[in-house]
């Protein structure tokens, strides 16, 4: 059992002293989402644990991903130039809209439910943000499923770069907190979720052919427009604010005042991961990302979430972040083999092997971290029964 202890005494002690500190300046969040969530949370029974809401929202997104993978494993279903692949049933888009809307709502009310039930704990934030790091994969992949490959879509490699961009936005917000002690919530999250629901609904009512056009003057397809909007969001709504907040924290000495090398540690593993995956896609002798795009995306997304969760634990517990995550060692070996040997379709088996490895490793990590935190704080992850008994006993 000792081999499966993930949280040191230093980390647990750091969690004991942790206080949530976040700033949300998004107009969409403050004037649209939060008022709606404040109403929604009132109908949630007080006996429902906040983590159960968080997990339910993630599972809804996962169901949508699995269903779309079943009907469109290689993103050809929406392509006019691939009639041999039947289109995705129309009800899938309605399911996607409902699941995304509910997942976004559940993600918005879980913290409010924790405050209602007086069950707030570091576990809740870690659980929430840990699953969010994994969910960064779902939005861009779902959009690509709607647009498809071909004349009106974009290449699977360009979609992967969009996935990388969204994940980078996620990780730098926690890197920002690692340096400043404050989580500045990104503006793009709520905007993206609402836009995704609208896109799903338009596709449900109009079919995927509704997106087969080009914008006048610029001659962009909707897929290319979405891609450009993502990059504009990265470079206008995310990166400038992050760098400004870190600069201000160092200037007025309100942050943790880490050295440059210490402050950059949390980004090293993520940088290595994306460099390896991009390099693999580029040098692959069998064009692995073309043959298995969803598998490639899932593998990168799961590996990213595993690394991001380690960063979240470090910044919440005020402990030193790891430099290189051990899960990267097999990937480094695989990419080296791909680079120096002409493996052909054998790469697919290597991708499957690493996918299974990182998925099992990440799931085990999550399960044991939750167990260790539950034992430390003497709570249950998905039940408020013990907490309610303690509160009742305290009242007596």
N, C-alpha and C positions, 0 to 999 in steps of 0.2 A: 504493500500500500504506500510505502514511503516514496516510491518512484512516481506516484501520481499526486504528490503534494506540489501545487503550483504557486501558492502564495506564501511567501516567507513571513516570519514574525515582524520584520521591518515593514513590509507592505501592509499587513493587517493593522499594525500600530498607526500607520499613515492613514488608513481608512477611518480609524477611530477619531482622528482629528480633522477629518474632511468636512468642508462646508461647501455646499453648492453655490456657485457664483456664475451667473450668466447674464448677458445683455442682449436683448432682442429689439432692434431698431427698425425692423421691417414694417412698413405701413400695411402691407397685405396681412401680415401676421397680427399686428396690433389692432387693426380696425375691421378686419373681416374674420380671420380664423379664430382668434381668442374669444371674441364675443359669442361666436357660434359654439365653440367648445365649452364655454362656461354654461351654456344652456344644456348641451348634450350630457355633460357629466352629472347633472342633477337627476337624470333618469336611470343612472347606473346604480344598482343596489349596493349598499355599503358593505356587503359581505364579499364582494368581488375584489380580489387582489389586483393591484395595479399591474404587476408583472404578467398577469393573465391577459390583460388588455393588450399589453405590449407584444406578447407572444402571438396572440390571435391576429393582430394586424400583420405581423411578419408572415404568418402562415397563409393569410389571404393572398399576399403578393407571391409567395412561393407556389401556391396552387395555380395562379394565373401563368406563371413561368412554366410550370410543368405541362399544363394544358396546351399552351402555345408551342412548346417543344414537341409534344405529341403530334400536333396537326401540321407543324411547319419546322421540322428539325434543321433544315439548311437554308431557310429564308427564301424559298422559291415560290411559296403559295400565292404571294401577291404580285408575281411577275407575269406580265402579258406574254413575254417571250419564252415562258416555260409552261405551256398549257398541260404538260404531262403531270404537273403537280396540282392537285385540286385545291381550290381556295379554302381558307379557314372558315368554318361555319360562322354565320353572322352572330349567333348568340355568344360566341367567345368574346367579342368586343364589348357587349353589354356586361358580361361577367367581369371583364377587365376594368370597366368604368366603376362598377359597384365595388369591386374588391379594392381598387385604388382609393376610392373615396372613403370607404370604411377603414382601410389601413391608415390613411392620413388622419382621420378623425380619432381613431384609437391611439395613435401615436401622440396626438395632441392632448388627449384627456387623461393619459395614464399618470402624468405628474400631478394633475389636478385631483385625480382620485386618491393618490397617495396623501396629499394634503388634507383631503376630506376625511380620510380614515386614520389620519395621524400615523401613517405607516411609512413615511419617507425614510429612505436609507441609501447608503452608497451603492448597495446592490441594485436598487431600482435604476439609478442613473447608468451604472455599468451595463446592466441588462439591456436597457433602452438603446444606448449608443452603440453597444456591441452588435445588436441586431441591425441597427441602422447602417453600420459599416458594411454589412453583408448585403443589405437591400439596395445599396448604391448600384448594384449590377442590373437591377430589374428594369428601371425606367428606360435607359437608352436601348436596351435589347428589345423591349416591347415596341418601342417606336419603330425600330428597324424592321420588326416583324410586320408592322402595318404597311410600311413603304416598300419593303422587299428589295431584292437586287434588281439589276437591269437598268433600263433607260431612265426611270424616274426615281431610282434609289441611289445609294452610295455603296462603295465596296465594303466588304466585311472588315478589312483592315482599318478603314476610316471610322467605322463604327467602334472598333476596338479603341481607337484613339479618343473617341468621345467618352467611352467607358473609363479609360484612364483619366481623362480630364475631370470627370465627376468624382472619381475616387481621390484624386489629388486635392480637389476642393474640400472634401471631407477631412482628409488627414491634416491639411494645413490649419483647419480650424482647431483641431486638438493639439497640433504643434504650437499654435498661437497660445492656447491655454497653458501648455507646458512651460512656456516662457513668461506669460503675463499673469497666470493664476485666474484668468477670467475667460469664460467661453463666450465668444461673440458669435451669436447664431447667424448663419449666412442667409441672405435675402433670397437666394435662388431656390431654396428647398420648397417653401410653400408655393411659390410661383410655378415651379416645375410640376408639383403634384396636381395643382388645379388645372394647369394646361394639359396634363396627361389625361385627366378625366374628360375634358372637353374633346380632345383628339379621339379618344375611345368612342365617345357618343356620336361624333360626326361620322366615324367609320361604321358604327352600328347602323345608323340611319341611311348612309349613302354608299356603303360598301367600300372596299379598298380602292376601287376605281375612281372614287371621288378625289383622290390625291394624284391622279395621273394628269398633271398639267404643269405648265411652267409659268412663273411670274413674268409679267410683261417688263420690258426695259432691261431687267437684270438677267432674265432667262434662267432663273434658278428653279429647280424642282422643290416641292415642299420638304423633301428629305434634306436637300442641300441647305434650304433656309433654316431648318431645325438645327442642322450642324453648325451653321454660322452663328445662330442665336446662342447656342451653347458656348461657343468660344468667346463671344462678346460678353456673356455672363461671367465666364472665368476671369477675363481680363478687365472687366469694368466693375462688376458687382462683388467680386470675391478677393482676388489677389491684392488690389490696391488698399482695401480696407485692412486686410491682414497685416501687410507690411507697415501700414501707418500705425496700427494699434501696437505692434511690437516696438516700433521706433519710439512711440510716445511713452510706452512702459519703461524703456531704457532711459529715455531723456528725463522723465520726472521721477525715476527710480521707484515706480510703483509695482514693477514686475519682480521676477525672481533674480534678476541681475546675474544670469548665467554667462559664462564665457562663450565666445563664438562657437568653439568646438563642442561644448556641452549643449548649447542651445540647438545645434544642428543634428545632434545624435538621433532624435526621433525620425528624421527623414531618410537616414541612410538605408535602412532595410527596404523601405518603400521604393526608393530610387533604384536599388539593385533589382528588386522584383520586376518593376516595369521595364527596366533596361533589358533584362534577360528575356522577358516575354516578347517584347518588341523585336529584339534581335533574333529570337527563335522564328518569329513569323517572317522576318525578312530573309534569313539564310536557309530556311527549310527547303530541303531537296524535293519534297512532295507538296509544297504549299499547304502546310498543315492547317493554317487558319481558314483556307478556302474549303478544305475537305471536312473539317470539324469545327465550325465557328462557335457553336453553342458550348461545346465541350471546352474549347479554348477560353471563352469568356468566363464560364463557370469556374474553371481552374484558377484563372487570374483573380477573379473576384473573391473566391474563398481564401486564397493565399493572402490577398490584401486584407481581408477582414481579420484573419489570424494575427497579422502584424499590427493592424490598427488596434485590436483589443489589448495587446501588450502595451501599446502607447497609452491608451485610455487608463489602464491600471496604473501605469507609472505616474501620469499627471494627476490622477485623483489621489494617489497615496503619497505624492511628493517624494517619490524615490527616483533613482537614476534609471533612465530608459536604456534598454538594451541597444547595443550597436548593430549587431547582425543577428537576425532571427535564425535559429537552427533549421527551420523548415526550408530555408533557401539552399541548403547544402545539396540535397538531391537534385534540385532544379539546376543548380550550377553544373553539376555532373552531366545532366541530360543535355543541356545546351552546348556544353563542350563536345559531347559525342556528336551532336547534330552538326556542329561547326567543322569538325575534322574528319567525319566519316559520312559517306553517302548512304544514309540509312533507308531512304525511300519511305515506303508506307509503314516501315517499322516504327517511325516516329509516332504514329497513331497509338500504338501499344504503350509507348513511353508516356504519351500524354495521358492516356487512361490510367496508367499506373500512378503517375504523380497526382492526378485528379482524385483518385480513390485515397491515396495516402494523405493528402492535405485535407480532404473532407473529413475523414475519420479523425485525424489529429485535431482538427479545429473543433469538431463536435465533442470529443473527449475533453479537450481543454475547457470548453464552455461548461460542460456538465460538472466537472470537478471544481472549477472556480466558483460556480454557483453554490455547490455543496459546502465548500470551505467557508464561503462568506456567510451562508446560512448558519453553519455551526458556530462561527465566531460571533455573530450578532444574535444568535438564538432566535431565529425567525424561520419561517417557511417561505419558499419562493413563490408559491402559487396559492397560498391560503393565509387568511388573517386570523385563523382560529386561535393560535397561541397568543398572538398579539392582543386579540380581544379579551382573552382570559386574563392576561397581565393587566390590561387597562381596568377590567372589572375588579380584579383583586386589589389594585392600587386605590380604587375608589372606596372599597370597603375599609 
